[in-house]
Amino acid sequence: MDTKDMISWNTIIMGLSCNGRVFQTLEMFKELLKEGPAPDRITLTGVLLACKYGGLIDEGMIIFSSMEKAYGVTPGYDHYACIIDLLCRVGKLKEAIDITNTMPYEPSYSIWEAILRASAIHEDLSLTERVAGRMMEMEPQSSLPYLVLAQKYERRGRLEAVVRMRKIARLKQEDFTGKSETLEAAAMDSGRSEFRRDATIDCCIMIPRELKASDCG
């Protein structure tokens, strides 16, 4: 490989990462550090995605915390989104919320959704309620937070709350088509991974955004 071709390095690293080749991504990153140019924001997005998919919290935190000092790259929105999602996946909800509340970007609905998913899986009802409330304010048309709350209330025998949440969710879904949030909520509740869906969304959204940011920077 031409070590001067940053595009080639990034293409391989992002390709490996988006296809779930976690350890191959990290090996390629190590090779880049030895032979290639300095990693850029796209490189580090790919590596953090791999850490996220692999649940590699130690590696991910080391890379994220050293981005500016070691590589001269200021963490961007996607880097924050990756590390927050990674923290959520390994159950470090307090750390995820701390970063969300202090990062220099406005947290998106998808970031709060990751926290909602984690709080639901780890049965933190108080946090689930707070995050769901925030999501309701951000996207009033979404039925997802109501569905997740309904499932949590049902487990606790709070039947009146279940009926209320499901009624609101049905009204939301009548006005919103094209996305099966019921299935998404079920996936959250069971804790099963939806790697392929997540990876597709990440790669379709993050790569163009990072390319644009690189052009601007």
Summary of the structure (lengths in Angstrom):
residues: 217
radius of gyration: 18.8
end to end distance: 25.6
largest distance: 64.2
contacts: 648
relative contact order: 0.10
helix: 76%
strand: 0%
